[in-house]
Amino acid sequence: TPGVEDDRTGLGIETLKRAFFDNLYYVQGKLPNRASTVDYYMALAYTVRDRLLQRWLATEDILTRPEVRIVGYLSAEFLMGPHLGNNLINLDIYAPVKQAIEESGLNLQELIDIEEEPGLGNGGLGRLAACYLDSLASLQIPAIGYGIRYEFGIFDQEIVDGWQVEITDKWLKYGNPWEVARPEEAVEIKFGGYTQPYTDDQGRYRVRWVPGSTVMGIPYDTPITGYNVNTVNTLRLWKAEAPESFDFTAFNQGDYWGAVNDKVVSETISKVLYPNDEQIQGKQLRLQQQFFFVSCSLQDVIRRQLESGRTLDTLHEKFSLQMNDTHPSVAVAELMRLLVDEHMLEWDHAWDITTRTLAYTNHTLLPEALEKWSVSLFGSLLPRHLEIIFEINSRFLDQVRLRYPGDEARLGQLSLIDEGGDRSVRMANLACVGSHAINGVAALHSELLKKTVLHDFYELMPEKFCNVTNGVTPRRWLALSNPRLTALIDRRIGNGWLTHLDRLRELESAADDAGFRHEWRMVKRDIKADLADHIANRTGISVNPDTLFDIQVKRIHEYKRQHLNVLHIVTLYHRLKQNPNQDMAGRTFIFGGKAAPGYDMAKRIIKLITSVGDVVNKDPDVSDRLRVVFLPDYNVTFGQRVYPAAELSEQISLAGLEASGTGNMKFSMNGALTIGTLDGANVEIREEVGAENFFLFGMKTEEVTALRSQGYNPMSYYHSNETLKAVIDLIASGHFSHGDRELFRPLIDNLLYHDPYMLLADYQSYVDCQDQVDRAYRDSENWVRMSILNAARMGKFSSDRSIQDYAQTIWQADAVPIEIEA
Ligand SMILES: CCc1ccc([C@H](C)CC(=O)N[C@@H]2O[C@H](CO)[C@@H](O)[C@H](O)[C@H]2O)cc1
């Protein structure tokens, strides 16, 4: 009817309201008088989903064209965060929807906050994958994210009596309006069993895999909107189901458990995310999960290739598949199996296609994070893949022998099989041999990769190595998280910078504008006040928004040195106890981060933070100048609330161990200054913002290596630094643990006798640097100036720049604008 907008696509306020209440009624089956906030959220989610569907289907259609290249991002983790707010920003319908919801007597932020966060990741690696999906769509590059639809994501964290407690993450309890199941595209996945060589009808040697069990992989698709474009890409997450979910024969024999056994066993595969960050556990289920989503995804890719009318000979011309760390690296063997065993390609031809299609990104140098699977476990679960890996290895080592005749040591290093002890498959080696490109995630990290863990591969195949420094999406981490600063920047430099972040440079001149500085300071002050209210509600701790907000949020890990931050806090406490009139700017220290459930030292660090906080926050001598807060359950939603409120960003890892960091980028973009070591992307942030706008401390990687090789004796630092000794002794004395000297003994002993992450060696440099921060903060005009310059010079760290680097150097992928007929 003329004049009446389509209910599904109209953006008029009245249309939006009608559509909203129609979805409440027809989808949620609720009338307003009985609707809960979750019902209203669901109704709004469906209303927004309706308005992206046309673009989604148009993008899906483009992917079927033979000439269109597709980027497949294989990741065991996608830390997406809540969808509603992000889609309102990317579809540019935030304002009309806000008005429609408010005119309906509801509060949009309340509906946005009720969404269960899909926490399908641990930390940096998973969130990077999410930022990259946002940039791929915003740059109109056809792409598919491939992962696992865990029924339970990363645990929710509660702090009970100062200790972390893990709570199951039932994110699907109300259902998920942002996914569409596609059972018609389910695939079968094999496990176990044995292999059977045979000769095919052309007399050629072939191998058949006779599985011990099979499960079905059911795809669930989530739309990935681009910012202000028609592209809506897909995140395809696989759920495991039993081929037969109910065994009637067993049931009829009264074996009720038997009747559902298959179902339970199969579904276990996609049941829960492994909550370990940077520590391998070598559990069979973890390898099952990795093979499950990789085989599902590769079968899906091959189906799309063939349905586009292409043959498999040109798979690499249509698909670029990126392996997000080694977690998907079984893809090298699985693609070979599918091409050779299932689609009958010749080995060499298949190998050429495989290496041209696959690429590998490394995210960590930590030895304990480099995946190795025992040959026995691998062979029992994936007998055919082990054969294929042995074949790949023997052909590879033949080449190595030609290149380095007689160099057995190098051969041993490069081999896909670690022959030492219990033989194991080195997944990083498999990923390197099976890829055409290998990259690190920051300039320093990529250099260290070439010098250390992947040195032998670098010497053998230097042409494969490159660097792509990480980035973060300014849509979620500025426009959605910090609308007030976004509005201020828009007023100053116009919009367009959200897709061309380099334009933030136009803010540089504003740093010298007192009026603008004042507005900038006010925005930060307001956000700090909001966070102070949130902290009070969440923890009962009152913080003063006029103090310096010093924030460290990231997974708890000894190499990230949250406990070095605590040593500084105790140093300030010690100083104030000795001299209460000590002149210093008031500081609020805010921590957040989850510890892997089995990581005792990390859990003890959380207890140290909460224990020091209990004493400091209640001590009248210091509490007006010092506050320590551990905010529970650090996740994407939490990050969106905290990054905009920060003034000082703590990036204090031991040089050489933080591959990149991405929180460092989010803090700086929101005007926080960084105190940090020359580690990961800190190096490039300091290059961009200027050394004068960065608080640098600590040893460089070379100094760390030198000290380690000359023999590091932490006890000598304890004895030669009076304040450090007093601080350590205070903690050891039980002062923060009700006199219990045992509670933190493991931590203290580790620092005094081992200190593998060299806290004591970097302590004085850190404390001195923090004193610099204190002095700088008290010149608030200059501080705000530095804050503006920090944000203005963060253009490089947009994930759009990272994706453009990948597209140009690794994927040869181009933008394919999507036409939508009106
Ligand atoms: C097998 C257990 C496991 C699980 C996750 C990981 C990830 C690689 C850990 C991770 O998230 N690494 C972080 O990746 C970020 C994105 O590149 C970097 O910014 C961080 O520096 C790096 O620690 C390793 C090992």
The ligand as an ORCA input file, in Angstrom:
! r2SCAN-3c Opt
* xyz 0 1
  C      46.263    -24.534     23.160
  C      45.922    -23.491     24.095
  C      46.025    -22.125     23.508
  C      44.867    -21.341     23.408
  C      44.973    -20.066     22.869
  C      46.209    -19.613     22.435
  C      46.256    -18.245     21.820
  C      47.262    -18.138     20.761
  C      46.547    -17.283     22.870
  C      46.269    -15.858     22.429
  O      45.164    -15.432     22.475
  N      47.342    -15.155     22.052
  C      47.206    -13.732     21.911
  O      46.819    -13.433     20.572
  C      46.585    -12.052     20.399
  C      46.037    -11.830     18.987
  O      47.065    -11.980     18.060
  C      47.840    -11.221     20.677
  O      47.535     -9.862     20.573
  C      48.376    -11.532     22.070
  O      49.624    -10.901     22.249
  C      48.540    -13.043     22.237
  O      48.904    -13.374     23.572
  C      47.349    -20.368     22.528
  C      47.248    -21.657     23.071
*
